[in-house]
Amino acid sequence: MTRLDKTDRAIVNRLQQGLPVCDEPYQAVADELGISEKTLLKRIERLLEDRLLTRFGPLFDAERLGGALSLCAMKIPLDEFDRVSEQVNAFEQVAHNYEREHLLNMWFVLATGSVEEKNDVMREIEAVTGHRVFDMPKEKEYYVGLHLAV
């Protein structure tokens, strides 16, 4: 497994703050970090390939754009967890997936272009995995501003 060096850590920490809105956002971030834009992009690509980053991209307010967003949970036997996790993560609408110590032990966020698509994707996940998806749409939005320093 690849380890994060000082530059990788700086990149991950900086990217959690978002990209600047400008003509060349990657160049601006690279300048802040004292590296070239090419180096920044290659390192992001490597971090994604090595799965140290699982996703990198914009965060949209799906509901304001007419879409749907839900927290979903599943009850997965431990001997099937890795397989089902890979199947769930294969859906581009799944933002992230994590395990919890709970009867419902697999949780993920689902973001789609419409409520109908959300329902279709949940049914597809159930068909692929053989397990029920419990839909828990948000009732109220909170802004946490989470930053995980590495």
Order of alpha helices (4+ residues) and beta strands (2+ residues): alpha-alpha-alpha-beta-alpha-beta-beta-alpha-beta
